[in-house]
Amino acid sequence: MKDKINEQLALLESELNRLKNATDYINSTKSSADDVINQINDVQANYSSYTDKIFNLYKSTVEQLEKETTLQIKEGVISFETTGTKIDQTNREKLVETTKLLENYRKTVEATDGLVNVLEAVDFPSRLNSIKNDISEGMIETTRQNKIIKNLLFTILGFVFLGSVGAVLFIMKII
């Protein structure tokens, strides 16, 4: 964006330089006119011949100035139109980008609102109580299963112990 602004400022500076040239030319013409007036004062005796010369000089200077000024104005208008078109195009591009960003923002807001509605619809105390009850029931069931496994292990160990004692006694009687 700064580059475009700098480019536009450079174009404007170029146009101002051209207008300065026209102003300098006008000032130069004014200086020439002042010289002509001084010459008129010096040559009043030859008034008619100098009047014709002055008229012709003035006419050609005005025509030349008119041509150059018209040309510079046309070039300036074309340059300003080009600059205006570029600025308009840049503004349209920025408007499209801004519209896209606003649309994305709107979608984000809608999605956020939907998520907030979903979160508000969840009854967290009931859900947490349900989870707590499930965990408690699972722990009770686990504890009951642990007791059964413990009793089975003691029973199996008892049978193993009795079998070992019986085997030892059997071996001792045989010897």
N, CA and C atoms as an extended XYZ file, in Angstrom:
525
Properties=species:S:1:pos:R:3:atomname:S:1:resname:S:1:resid:I:1 pbc="F F F"
N         0.834       -1.179        0.000 N   MET     1
C         0.000        0.000        0.000 CA  MET     1
C         0.883        1.248        0.000 C   MET     1
N         1.969        1.243        0.818 N   LYS     2
C         2.887        2.395        0.846 CA  LYS     2
C         3.542        2.584       -0.509 C   LYS     2
N         3.861        1.461       -1.167 N   ASP     3
C         4.498        1.551       -2.484 CA  ASP     3
C         3.562        2.241       -3.470 C   ASP     3
N         2.280        1.900       -3.407 N   LYS     4
C         1.325        2.537       -4.323 CA  LYS     4
C         1.188        4.018       -4.016 C   LYS     4
N         1.161        4.340       -2.730 N   ILE     5
C         1.070        5.755       -2.342 CA  ILE     5
C         2.319        6.493       -2.821 C   ILE     5
N         3.503        5.882       -2.622 N   ASN     6
C         4.750        6.505       -3.077 CA  ASN     6
C         4.741        6.664       -4.595 C   ASN     6
N         4.221        5.651       -5.283 N   GLU     7
C         4.137        5.745       -6.737 CA  GLU     7
C         3.238        6.883       -7.140 C   GLU     7
N         2.088        7.015       -6.452 N   GLN     8
C         1.153        8.092       -6.771 CA  GLN     8
C         1.775        9.455       -6.453 C   GLN     8
N         2.511        9.529       -5.353 N   LEU     9
C         3.174       10.792       -4.994 CA  LEU     9
C         4.238       11.147       -6.028 C   LEU     9
N         4.952       10.146       -6.527 N   ALA    10
C         5.960       10.404       -7.557 CA  ALA    10
C         5.295       10.918       -8.825 C   ALA    10
N         4.150       10.337       -9.181 N   LEU    11
C         3.417       10.817      -10.360 CA  LEU    11
C         2.961       12.257      -10.158 C   LEU    11
N         2.458       12.538       -8.949 N   LEU    12
C         2.004       13.891       -8.650 CA  LEU    12
C         3.182       14.872       -8.701 C   LEU    12
N         4.339       14.450       -8.179 N   GLU    13
C         5.521       15.309       -8.208 CA  GLU    13
C         5.935       15.591       -9.648 C   GLU    13
N         5.836       14.565      -10.497 N   SER    14
C         6.160       14.739      -11.914 CA  SER    14
C         5.226       15.759      -12.558 C   SER    14
N         3.946       15.666      -12.229 N   GLU    15
C         2.969       16.612      -12.779 CA  GLU    15
C         3.246       18.030      -12.280 C   GLU    15
N         3.613       18.137      -11.008 N   LEU    16
C         3.926       19.461      -10.459 CA  LEU    16
C         5.168       20.049      -11.135 C   LEU    16
N         6.146       19.215      -11.450 N   ASN    17
C         7.337       19.686      -12.168 CA  ASN    17
C         6.954       20.205      -13.554 C   ASN    17
N         6.033       19.515      -14.213 N   ARG    18
C         5.575       19.965      -15.524 CA  ARG    18
C         4.849       21.297      -15.405 C   ARG    18
N         4.016       21.417      -14.376 N   LEU    19
C         3.311       22.690      -14.178 CA  LEU    19
C         4.304       23.797      -13.838 C   LEU    19
N         5.385       23.452      -13.110 N   LYS    20
C         6.406       24.448      -12.797 CA  LYS    20
C         7.060       24.928      -14.078 C   LYS    20
N         7.315       23.995      -15.005 N   ASN    21
C         7.903       24.376      -16.298 CA  ASN    21
C         6.983       25.350      -17.033 C   ASN    21
N         5.680       25.076      -16.989 N   ALA    22
C         4.732       25.980      -17.653 CA  ALA    22
C         4.759       27.348      -16.972 C   ALA    22
N         4.822       27.333      -15.642 N   THR    23
C         4.873       28.599      -14.898 CA  THR    23
C         6.159       29.355      -15.233 C   THR    23
N         7.260       28.620      -15.294 N   ASP    24
C         8.529       29.264      -15.662 CA  ASP    24
C         8.444       29.845      -17.071 C   ASP    24
N         7.826       29.102      -17.949 N   TYR    25
C         7.669       29.587      -19.320 CA  TYR    25
C         6.802       30.846      -19.347 C   TYR    25
N         5.734       30.841      -18.553 N   ILE    26
C         4.857       32.024      -18.464 CA  ILE    26
C         5.645       33.204      -17.908 C   ILE    26
N         6.419       32.942      -16.868 N   ASN    27
C         7.251       34.014      -16.297 CA  ASN    27
C         8.257       34.529      -17.329 C   ASN    27
N         8.816       33.604      -18.111 N   SER    28
C         9.750       34.007      -19.167 CA  SER    28
C         9.034       34.862      -20.202 C   SER    28
N         7.819       34.480      -20.532 N   THR    29
C         7.026       35.254      -21.488 CA  THR    29
C         6.708       36.625      -20.920 C   THR    29
N         6.406       36.647      -19.627 N   LYS    30
C         6.128       37.933      -18.965 CA  LYS    30
C         7.371       38.834      -19.044 C   LYS    30
N         8.527       38.223      -18.815 N   SER    31
C         9.773       38.987      -18.897 CA  SER    31
C         9.971       39.526      -20.309 C   SER    31
N         9.648       38.681      -21.287 N   SER    32
C         9.751       39.128      -22.685 CA  SER    32
C         8.797       40.283      -22.946 C   SER    32
N         7.599       40.201      -22.381 N   ALA    33
C         6.623       41.272      -22.557 CA  ALA    33
C         7.136       42.563      -21.919 C   ALA    33
N         7.772       42.435      -20.767 N   ASP    34
C         8.345       43.626      -20.114 CA  ASP    34
C         9.421       44.256      -21.007 C   ASP    34
N        10.236       43.425      -21.639 N   ASP    35
C        11.258       43.937      -22.559 CA  ASP    35
C        10.610       44.668      -23.737 C   ASP    35
N         9.529       44.127      -24.200 N   VAL    36
C         8.821       44.743      -25.325 CA  VAL    36
C         8.289       46.120      -24.921 C   VAL    36
N         7.735       46.207      -23.728 N   ILE    37
C         7.210       47.502      -23.256 CA  ILE    37
C         8.340       48.522      -23.153 C   ILE    37
N         9.473       48.095      -22.659 N   ASN    38
C        10.626       49.003      -22.578 CA  ASN    38
C        11.059       49.473      -23.968 C   ASN    38
N        11.036       48.565      -24.905 N   GLN    39
C        11.389       48.948      -26.278 CA  GLN    39
C        10.377       49.933      -26.868 C   GLN    39
N         9.105       49.772      -26.511 N   ILE    40
C         8.071       50.689      -27.006 CA  ILE    40
C         8.351       52.104      -26.523 C   ILE    40
N         8.708       52.209      -25.292 N   ASN    41
C         9.023       53.536      -24.749 CA  ASN    41
C        10.219       54.158      -25.468 C   ASN    41
N        11.187       53.319      -25.840 N   ASP    42
C        12.391       53.812      -26.495 CA  ASP    42
C        12.145       54.211      -27.959 C   ASP    42
N        11.177       53.589      -28.573 N   VAL    43
C        11.004       53.824      -30.013 CA  VAL    43
C         9.622       54.395      -30.356 C   VAL    43
N         9.161       55.359      -29.617 N   GLN    44
C         7.833       55.931      -29.869 CA  GLN    44
C         7.762       56.610      -31.246 C   GLN    44
N         8.852       57.044      -31.730 N   ALA    45
C         8.866       57.745      -33.014 CA  ALA    45
C         8.467       56.803      -34.143 C   ALA    45
N         8.904       55.566      -34.033 N   ASN    46
C         8.584       54.586      -35.079 CA  ASN    46
C         7.417       53.703      -34.625 C   ASN    46
N         6.417       54.314      -34.103 N   TYR    47
C         5.295       53.631      -33.439 CA  TYR    47
C         4.604       52.628      -34.341 C   TYR    47
N         4.232       52.961      -35.507 N   SER    48
C         3.441       52.062      -36.339 CA  SER    48
C         4.240       50.833      -36.757 C   SER    48
N         5.487       51.008      -37.143 N   SER    49
C         6.255       49.847      -37.562 CA  SER    49
C         6.519       48.930      -36.371 C   SER    49
N         6.821       49.533      -35.236 N   TYR    50
C         7.036       48.699      -34.037 CA  TYR    50
C         5.735       48.069      -33.562 C   TYR    50
N         4.627       48.770      -33.742 N   THR    51
C         3.333       48.206      -33.328 CA  THR    51
C         3.046       46.944      -34.122 C   THR    51
N         3.296       46.977      -35.405 N   ASP    52
C         3.089       45.786      -36.228 CA  ASP    52
C         4.012       44.644      -35.782 C   ASP    52
N         5.253       44.987      -35.507 N   LYS    53
C         6.204       43.967      -35.054 CA  LYS    53
C         5.773       43.369      -33.713 C   LYS    53
N         5.339       44.254      -32.826 N   ILE    54
C         4.908       43.804      -31.487 CA  ILE    54
C         3.675       42.922      -31.612 C   ILE    54
N         2.757       43.352      -32.439 N   PHE    55
C         1.529       42.576      -32.611 CA  PHE    55
C         1.849       41.173      -33.128 C   PHE    55
N         2.708       41.103      -34.118 N   ASN    56
C         3.090       39.795      -34.668 CA  ASN    56
C         3.833       38.941      -33.638 C   ASN    56
N         4.734       39.571      -32.895 N   LEU    57
C         5.457       38.840      -31.853 CA  LEU    57
C         4.493       38.341      -30.775 C   LEU    57
N         3.590       39.215      -30.389 N   TYR    58
C         2.607       38.854      -29.354 CA  TYR    58
C         1.719       37.713      -29.850 C   TYR    58
N         1.269       37.830      -31.074 N   LYS    59
C         0.392       36.813      -31.650 CA  LYS    59
C         1.097       35.456      -31.695 C   LYS    59
N         2.310       35.415      -32.160 N   SER    60
C         3.042       34.146      -32.243 CA  SER    60
C         3.341       33.586      -30.850 C   SER    60
N         3.666       34.480      -29.904 N   THR    61
C         3.939       34.020      -28.531 CA  THR    61
C         2.684       33.425      -27.909 C   THR    61
N         1.559       34.095      -28.094 N   VAL    62
C         0.300       33.590      -27.531 CA  VAL    62
C        -0.062       32.260      -28.169 C   VAL    62
N         0.100       32.162      -29.469 N   GLU    63
C        -0.205       30.899      -30.139 CA  GLU    63
C         0.688       29.779      -29.627 C   GLU    63
N         1.964       30.091      -29.511 N   GLN    64
C         2.911       29.087      -29.007 CA  GLN    64
C         2.570       28.708      -27.564 C   GLN    64
N         2.309       29.701      -26.748 N   LEU    65
C         1.947       29.452      -25.356 CA  LEU    65
C         0.664       28.648      -25.278 C   LEU    65
N        -0.298       29.003      -26.110 N   GLU    66
C        -1.572       28.292      -26.114 CA  GLU    66
C        -1.362       26.830      -26.499 C   GLU    66
N        -0.559       26.572      -27.532 N   LYS    67
C        -0.283       25.203      -27.963 CA  LYS    67
C         0.406       24.409      -26.855 C   LYS    67
N         1.454       25.004      -26.292 N   GLU    68
C         2.209       24.298      -25.245 CA  GLU    68
C         1.363       24.083      -23.998 C   GLU    68
N         0.599       25.092      -23.616 N   THR    69
C        -0.242       24.971      -22.422 CA  THR    69
C        -1.326       23.920      -22.642 C   THR    69
N        -1.942       23.951      -23.820 N   THR    70
C        -2.969       22.954      -24.133 CA  THR    70
C        -2.378       21.553      -24.089 C   THR    70
N        -1.207       21.389      -24.659 N   LEU    71
C        -0.544       20.087      -24.654 CA  LEU    71
C        -0.239       19.635      -23.220 C   LEU    71
N         0.299       20.540      -22.417 N   GLN    72
C         0.626       20.192      -21.025 CA  GLN    72
C        -0.638       19.874      -20.237 C   GLN    72
N        -1.699       20.622      -20.487 N   ILE    73
C        -2.959       20.361      -19.772 CA  ILE    73
C        -3.499       18.989      -20.177 C   ILE    73
N        -3.471       18.678      -21.485 N   LYS    74
C        -3.938       17.367      -21.943 CA  LYS    74
C        -3.126       16.250      -21.311 C   LYS    74
N        -1.809       16.412      -21.298 N   GLU    75
C        -0.946       15.395      -20.679 CA  GLU    75
C        -1.232       15.272      -19.187 C   GLU    75
N        -1.468       16.420      -18.543 N   GLY    76
C        -1.777       16.400      -17.108 CA  GLY    76
C        -3.100       15.705      -16.839 C   GLY    76
N        -4.101       15.984      -17.673 N   VAL    77
C        -5.413       15.351      -17.504 CA  VAL    77
C        -5.298       13.846      -17.709 C   VAL    77
N        -4.565       13.449      -18.742 N   ILE    78
C        -4.380       12.014      -18.987 CA  ILE    78
C        -3.672       11.363      -17.804 C   ILE    78
N        -2.659       12.028      -17.306 N   SER    79
C        -1.924       11.486      -16.152 CA  SER    79
C        -2.822       11.394      -14.927 C   SER    79
N        -3.615       12.451      -14.694 N   PHE    80
C        -4.525       12.419      -13.550 CA  PHE    80
C        -5.587       11.342      -13.732 C   PHE    80
N        -6.083       11.151      -14.948 N   GLU    81
C        -7.063       10.095      -15.195 CA  GLU    81
C        -6.452        8.726      -14.929 C   GLU    81
N        -5.218        8.534      -15.389 N   THR    82
C        -4.530        7.266      -15.156 CA  THR    82
C        -4.332        7.029      -13.661 C   THR    82
N        -3.900        8.067      -12.984 N   THR    83
C        -3.698        7.965      -11.533 CA  THR    83
C        -5.031        7.676      -10.842 C   THR    83
N        -6.068        8.377      -11.253 N   GLY    84
C        -7.396        8.151      -10.663 CA  GLY    84
C        -7.881        6.737      -10.907 C   GLY    84
N        -7.639        6.224      -12.105 N   THR    85
C        -8.042        4.858      -12.428 CA  THR    85
C        -7.292        3.855      -11.549 C   THR    85
N        -5.997        4.087      -11.382 N   LYS    86
C        -5.203        3.184      -10.533 CA  LYS    86
C        -5.689        3.231       -9.087 C   LYS    86
N        -5.976        4.422       -8.604 N   ILE    87
C        -6.471        4.556       -7.221 CA  ILE    87
C        -7.820        3.866       -7.090 C   ILE    87
N        -8.695        4.063       -8.083 N   ASP    88
C       -10.009        3.427       -8.058 CA  ASP    88
C        -9.867        1.911       -8.063 C   ASP    88
N        -8.965        1.397       -8.903 N   GLN    89
C        -8.740       -0.040       -8.966 CA  GLN    89
C        -8.221       -0.562       -7.622 C   GLN    89
N        -7.287        0.160       -7.031 N   THR    90
C        -6.744       -0.237       -5.728 CA  THR    90
C        -7.856       -0.232       -4.674 C   THR    90
N        -8.673        0.793       -4.691 N   ASN    91
C        -9.778        0.872       -3.724 CA  ASN    91
C       -10.756       -0.281       -3.913 C   ASN    91
N       -11.028       -0.629       -5.165 N   ARG    92
C       -11.939       -1.756       -5.419 CA  ARG    92
C       -11.331       -3.062       -4.912 C   ARG    92
N       -10.042       -3.238       -5.133 N   GLU    93
C        -9.378       -4.441       -4.637 CA  GLU    93
C        -9.444       -4.507       -3.115 C   GLU    93
N        -9.197       -3.373       -2.481 N   LYS    94
C        -9.252       -3.330       -1.013 CA  LYS    94
C       -10.672       -3.594       -0.536 C   LYS    94
N       -11.668       -3.101       -1.274 N   LEU    95
C       -13.067       -3.332       -0.912 CA  LEU    95
C       -13.399       -4.816       -1.010 C   LEU    95
N       -12.896       -5.474       -2.057 N   VAL    96
C       -13.138       -6.912       -2.207 CA  VAL    96
C       -12.486       -7.673       -1.050 C   VAL    96
N       -11.242       -7.319       -0.726 N   GLU    97
C       -10.537       -7.972        0.383 CA  GLU    97
C       -11.256       -7.735        1.706 C   GLU    97
N       -11.711       -6.507        1.907 N   THR    98
C       -12.430       -6.182        3.140 CA  THR    98
C       -13.730       -6.981        3.218 C   THR    98
N       -14.418       -7.099        2.089 N   THR    99
C       -15.657       -7.876        2.058 CA  THR    99
C       -15.377       -9.335        2.406 C   THR    99
N       -14.287       -9.888        1.861 N   LYS   100
C       -13.924      -11.272        2.181 CA  LYS   100
C       -13.623      -11.424        3.674 C   LYS   100
N       -12.866      -10.470        4.219 N   LEU   101
C       -12.540      -10.531        5.649 CA  LEU   101
C       -13.798      -10.441        6.500 C   LEU   101
N       -14.709       -9.564        6.123 N   LEU   102
C       -15.959       -9.437        6.878 CA  LEU   102
C       -16.788      -10.716        6.785 C   LEU   102
N       -16.785      -11.346        5.621 N   GLU   103
C       -17.526      -12.602        5.453 CA  GLU   103
C       -16.909      -13.682        6.336 C   GLU   103
N       -15.574      -13.770        6.352 N   ASN   104
C       -14.903      -14.738        7.227 CA  ASN   104
C       -15.192      -14.440        8.691 C   ASN   104
N       -15.195      -13.166        9.051 N   TYR   105
C       -15.507      -12.781       10.422 CA  TYR   105
C       -16.931      -13.195       10.773 C   TYR   105
N       -17.881      -12.954        9.830 N   ARG   106
C       -19.280      -13.325       10.069 CA  ARG   106
C       -19.401      -14.834       10.271 C   ARG   106
N       -18.707      -15.623        9.431 N   LYS   107
C       -18.752      -17.076        9.569 CA  LYS   107
C       -18.163      -17.516       10.904 C   LYS   107
N       -17.063      -16.864       11.309 N   THR   108
C       -16.443      -17.195       12.590 CA  THR   108
C       -17.392      -16.890       13.743 C   THR   108
N       -18.047      -15.749       13.673 N   VAL   109
C       -19.008      -15.377       14.723 CA  VAL   109
C       -20.149      -16.376       14.766 C   VAL   109
N       -20.664      -16.778       13.600 N   GLU   110
C       -21.756      -17.744       13.565 CA  GLU   110
C       -21.315      -19.076       14.159 C   GLU   110
N       -20.109      -19.520       13.789 N   ALA   111
C       -19.603      -20.786       14.322 CA  ALA   111
C       -19.408      -20.698       15.833 C   ALA   111
N       -18.893      -19.568       16.296 N   THR   112
C       -18.692      -19.367       17.731 CA  THR   112
C       -20.025      -19.361       18.455 C   THR   112
N       -21.009      -18.684       17.874 N   ASP   113
C       -22.352      -18.672       18.484 CA  ASP   113
C       -22.919      -20.083       18.556 C   ASP   113
N       -22.709      -20.874       17.497 N   GLY   114
C       -23.182      -22.259       17.495 CA  GLY   114
C       -22.515      -23.069       18.593 C   GLY   114
N       -21.206      -22.892       18.755 N   LEU   115
C       -20.488      -23.618       19.807 CA  LEU   115
C       -20.952      -23.188       21.195 C   LEU   115
N       -21.198      -21.887       21.355 N   VAL   116
C       -21.697      -21.400       22.642 CA  VAL   116
C       -23.062      -22.018       22.932 C   VAL   116
N       -23.925      -22.104       21.914 N   ASN   117
C       -25.246      -22.717       22.098 CA  ASN   117
C       -25.122      -24.184       22.477 C   ASN   117
N       -24.195      -24.895       21.838 N   VAL   118
C       -23.989      -26.307       22.172 CA  VAL   118
C       -23.513      -26.435       23.616 C   VAL   118
N       -22.553      -25.586       24.005 N   LEU   119
C       -22.048      -25.654       25.384 CA  LEU   119
C       -23.133      -25.292       26.395 C   LEU   119
N       -23.969      -24.319       26.041 N   GLU   120
C       -25.049      -23.937       26.956 CA  GLU   120
C       -26.095      -25.041       27.053 C   GLU   120
N       -26.268      -25.824       25.980 N   ALA   121
C       -27.270      -26.893       25.974 CA  ALA   121
C       -26.826      -28.082       26.828 C   ALA   121
N       -25.531      -28.242       27.056 N   VAL   122
C       -25.031      -29.362       27.856 CA  VAL   122
C       -25.283      -29.054       29.339 C   VAL   122
N       -25.927      -30.018       30.030 N   ASP   123
C       -26.189      -29.877       31.466 CA  ASP   123
C       -25.018      -30.520       32.206 C   ASP   123
N       -23.987      -29.692       32.436 N   PHE   124
C       -22.753      -30.209       33.022 CA  PHE   124
C       -22.953      -30.833       34.413 C   PHE   124
N       -23.732      -30.250       35.321 N   PRO   125
C       -23.905      -30.901       36.620 CA  PRO   125
C       -24.494      -32.312       36.486 C   PRO   125
N       -25.504      -32.479       35.642 N   SER   126
C       -26.099      -33.807       35.462 CA  SER   126
C       -25.107      -34.753       34.818 C   SER   126
N       -24.372      -34.247       33.807 N   ARG   127
C       -23.399      -35.089       33.123 CA  ARG   127
C       -22.300      -35.528       34.098 C   ARG   127
N       -21.822      -34.572       34.905 N   LEU   128
C       -20.764      -34.914       35.864 CA  LEU   128
C       -21.276      -35.900       36.917 C   LEU   128
N       -22.512      -35.713       37.388 N   ASN   129
C       -23.089      -36.664       38.352 CA  ASN   129
C       -23.211      -38.047       37.731 C   ASN   129
N       -23.624      -38.093       36.457 N   SER   130
C       -23.752      -39.369       35.759 CA  SER   130
C       -22.386      -40.043       35.651 C   SER   130
N       -21.361      -39.268       35.303 N   ILE   131
C       -19.998      -39.825       35.197 CA  ILE   131
C       -19.523      -40.300       36.564 C   ILE   131
N       -19.807      -39.496       37.599 N   LYS   132
C       -19.412      -39.869       38.968 CA  LYS   132
C       -20.088      -41.179       39.372 C   LYS   132
N       -21.397      -41.304       39.055 N   ASN   133
C       -22.128      -42.536       39.402 CA  ASN   133
C       -21.566      -43.721       38.625 C   ASN   133
N       -21.245      -43.516       37.336 N   ASP   134
C       -20.668      -44.609       36.550 CA  ASP   134
C       -19.334      -45.045       37.141 C   ASP   134
N       -18.509      -44.073       37.530 N   ILE   135
C       -17.207      -44.392       38.127 CA  ILE   135
C       -17.409      -45.121       39.451 C   ILE   135
N       -18.356      -44.663       40.269 N   SER   136
C       -18.619      -45.311       41.568 CA  SER   136
C       -19.090      -46.736       41.363 C   SER   136
N       -20.007      -46.926       40.416 N   GLU   137
C       -20.492      -48.286       40.141 CA  GLU   137
C       -19.353      -49.156       39.635 C   GLU   137
N       -18.480      -48.589       38.792 N   GLY   138
C       -17.340      -49.345       38.282 CA  GLY   138
C       -16.390      -49.728       39.403 C   GLY   138
N       -16.193      -48.803       40.350 N   MET   139
C       -15.290      -49.092       41.473 CA  MET   139
C       -15.890      -50.173       42.367 C   MET   139
N       -17.216      -50.115       42.589 N   ILE   140
C       -17.871      -51.137       43.429 CA  ILE   140
C       -17.741      -52.496       42.756 C   ILE   140
N       -17.983      -52.519       41.438 N   GLU   141
C       -17.885      -53.774       40.692 CA  GLU   141
C       -16.446      -54.290       40.728 C   GLU   141
N       -15.476      -53.384       40.572 N   THR   142
C       -14.063      -53.775       40.614 CA  THR   142
C       -13.710      -54.324       41.992 C   THR   142
N       -14.188      -53.676       43.033 N   THR   143
C       -13.909      -54.135       44.388 CA  THR   143
C       -14.503      -55.531       44.597 C   THR   143
N       -15.731      -55.754       44.135 N   ARG   144
C       -16.385      -57.058       44.267 CA  ARG   144
C       -15.601      -58.118       43.503 C   ARG   144
N       -15.162      -57.767       42.273 N   GLN   145
C       -14.388      -58.725       41.474 CA  GLN   145
C       -13.039      -59.012       42.133 C   GLN   145
N       -12.426      -57.984       42.734 N   ASN   146
C       -11.156      -58.193       43.438 CA  ASN   146
C       -11.333      -59.157       44.615 C   ASN   146
N       -12.459      -59.041       45.328 N   LYS   147
C       -12.713      -59.944       46.464 CA  LYS   147
C       -12.874      -61.377       45.971 C   LYS   147
N       -13.590      -61.531       44.855 N   ILE   148
C       -13.787      -62.886       44.318 CA  ILE   148
C       -12.440      -63.469       43.891 C   ILE   148
N       -11.636      -62.666       43.205 N   ILE   149
C       -10.313      -63.134       42.756 CA  ILE   149
C        -9.453      -63.479       43.972 C   ILE   149
N        -9.529      -62.663       45.009 N   LYS   150
C        -8.748      -62.891       46.232 CA  LYS   150
C        -9.163      -64.215       46.874 C   LYS   150
N       -10.480      -64.412       46.956 N   ASN   151
C       -10.968      -65.669       47.559 CA  ASN   151
C       -10.542      -66.871       46.714 C   ASN   151
N       -10.612      -66.741       45.388 N   LEU   152
C       -10.191      -67.838       44.513 CA  LEU   152
C        -8.703      -68.123       44.690 C   LEU   152
N        -7.910      -67.033       44.790 N   LEU   153
C        -6.471      -67.227       44.979 CA  LEU   153
C        -6.175      -67.941       46.301 C   LEU   153
N        -6.868      -67.516       47.382 N   PHE   154
C        -6.653      -68.184       48.676 CA  PHE   154
C        -7.080      -69.647       48.610 C   PHE   154
N        -8.160      -69.879       47.890 N   THR   155
C        -8.637      -71.271       47.782 CA  THR   155
C        -7.625      -72.100       46.999 C   THR   155
N        -7.159      -71.535       45.863 N   ILE   156
C        -6.182      -72.263       45.051 CA  ILE   156
C        -4.891      -72.475       45.838 C   ILE   156
N        -4.444      -71.417       46.556 N   LEU   157
C        -3.235      -71.560       47.367 CA  LEU   157
C        -3.437      -72.612       48.461 C   LEU   157
N        -4.678      -72.630       49.005 N   GLY   158
C        -4.959      -73.637       50.028 CA  GLY   158
C        -4.863      -75.036       49.460 C   GLY   158
N        -5.459      -75.225       48.235 N   PHE   159
C        -5.373      -76.538       47.594 CA  PHE   159
C        -3.933      -76.895       47.252 C   PHE   159
N        -3.159      -75.914       46.769 N   VAL   160
C        -1.756      -76.150       46.436 CA  VAL   160
C        -0.997      -76.519       47.718 C   VAL   160
N        -1.275      -75.774       48.804 N   PHE   161
C        -0.605      -76.058       50.061 CA  PHE   161
C        -0.969      -77.460       50.573 C   PHE   161
N        -2.268      -77.742       50.528 N   LEU   162
C        -2.694      -79.066       50.987 CA  LEU   162
C        -2.106      -80.170       50.109 C   LEU   162
N        -2.050      -79.871       48.787 N   GLY   163
C        -1.469      -80.861       47.876 CA  GLY   163
C         0.011      -81.043       48.161 C   GLY   163
N         0.692      -79.939       48.462 N   SER   164
C         2.118      -80.022       48.753 CA  SER   164
C         2.337      -80.784       50.058 C   SER   164
N         1.512      -80.482       51.087 N   VAL   165
C         1.654      -81.164       52.365 CA  VAL   165
C         1.350      -82.645       52.178 C   VAL   165
N         0.302      -82.915       51.429 N   GLY   166
C        -0.071      -84.337       51.177 CA  GLY   166
C         1.032      -85.048       50.445 C   GLY   166
N         1.655      -84.374       49.480 N   ALA   167
C         2.716      -85.000       48.699 CA  ALA   167
C         3.939      -85.254       49.600 C   ALA   167
N         4.226      -84.310       50.505 N   VAL   168
C         5.348      -84.466       51.390 CA  VAL   168
C         5.082      -85.641       52.327 C   VAL   168
N         3.860      -85.701       52.845 N   LEU   169
C         3.511      -86.794       53.762 CA  LEU   169
C         3.541      -88.132       53.022 C   LEU   169
N         3.090      -88.131       51.831 N   PHE   170
C         3.071      -89.353       51.027 CA  PHE   170
C         4.502      -89.816       50.749 C   PHE   170
N         5.362      -88.853       50.434 N   ILE   171
C         6.748      -89.180       50.151 CA  ILE   171
C         7.402      -89.684       51.448 C   ILE   171
N         7.090      -89.104       52.584 N   MET   172
C         7.703      -89.515       53.834 CA  MET   172
C         7.257      -90.916       54.257 C   MET   172
N         6.103      -91.278       53.967 N   LYS   173
C         5.622      -92.611       54.332 CA  LYS   173
C         6.230      -93.659       53.423 C   LYS   173
N         6.549      -93.249       52.232 N   ILE   174
C         7.070      -94.199       51.280 CA  ILE   174
C         8.536      -94.467       51.606 C   ILE   174
N         9.222      -93.617       52.070 N   ILE   175
C        10.632      -93.763       52.312 CA  ILE   175
C        10.779      -94.583       53.519 C   ILE   175
